[in-house]
Amino acid sequence: MKKFIPKEKLGKKARKQLDSEQRTTWTFSPVTKKVESKKLYNRKRKAHDRYDDYGMGFSCGVA
């Protein structure tokens, strides 16, 4: 069993290790995501992104 040492008396590396052990990480993002409506006008969304041409545009490569 480890002997209890107050956090103030620990060294810098020992405090850093203790803090990293106590820190928890999320398996998912806790921020609520909102799906934006596609009907609303968005200046950042480009007009040609709505159409799916799957690369069959002008650069078809036909000789």
C-alpha positions as semicolon CSV with decimal commas, in nm:
position;residue;x (nm);y (nm);z (nm)
1;M;0,000;0,000;0,000
2;K;0,126;0,345;-0,092
3;K;0,201;0,596;0,177
4;F;-0,018;0,909;0,157
5;I;0,171;1,223;0,057
6;P;-0,013;1,556;0,029
7;K;-0,035;1,696;-0,322
8;E;0,149;2,014;-0,221
9;K;0,455;1,811;-0,120
10;L;0,467;1,605;-0,439
11;G;0,712;1,689;-0,712
12;K;0,608;1,840;-1,043
13;K;0,625;1,510;-1,236
14;A;0,440;1,321;-0,962
15;R;0,161;1,582;-0,955
16;K;0,134;1,566;-1,334
17;Q;0,105;1,186;-1,325
18;L;-0,155;1,199;-1,045
19;D;-0,360;1,456;-1,237
20;S;-0,350;1,248;-1,555
21;E;-0,469;0,939;-1,365
22;Q;-0,763;1,129;-1,218
23;R;-0,860;1,288;-1,549
24;T;-1,134;1,107;-1,741
25;T;-1,192;1,106;-2,114
26;W;-1,525;1,088;-2,289
27;T;-1,599;0,805;-2,529
28;F;-1,835;1,036;-2,717
29;S;-1,865;1,411;-2,763
30;P;-2,087;1,554;-2,487
31;V;-2,180;1,851;-2,706
32;T;-2,530;1,825;-2,853
33;K;-2,518;1,833;-3,231
34;K;-2,790;2,003;-3,432
35;V;-2,862;1,891;-3,788
36;E;-2,909;2,193;-4,008
37;S;-3,206;2,208;-4,242
38;K;-3,120;2,173;-4,610
39;K;-3,409;2,402;-4,700
40;L;-3,245;2,704;-4,538
41;Y;-3,012;2,920;-4,745
42;N;-2,650;2,886;-4,645
43;R;-2,396;3,112;-4,814
44;K;-2,109;2,877;-4,726
45;R;-2,266;2,574;-4,896
46;K;-2,194;2,571;-5,268
47;A;-2,477;2,532;-5,518
48;H;-2,315;2,249;-5,714
49;D;-2,265;2,038;-5,401
50;R;-2,633;1,953;-5,404
51;Y;-2,611;1,761;-5,729
52;D;-2,442;1,422;-5,729
53;D;-2,276;1,363;-6,063
54;Y;-2,020;1,113;-5,929
55;G;-1,737;1,259;-6,137
56;M;-1,918;1,229;-6,471
57;G;-1,884;1,600;-6,545
58;F;-1,679;1,770;-6,815
59;S;-1,361;1,573;-6,752
60;C;-1,498;1,246;-6,886
61;G;-1,185;1,160;-7,088
62;V;-1,363;1,079;-7,413
63;A;-1,137;1,131;-7,716
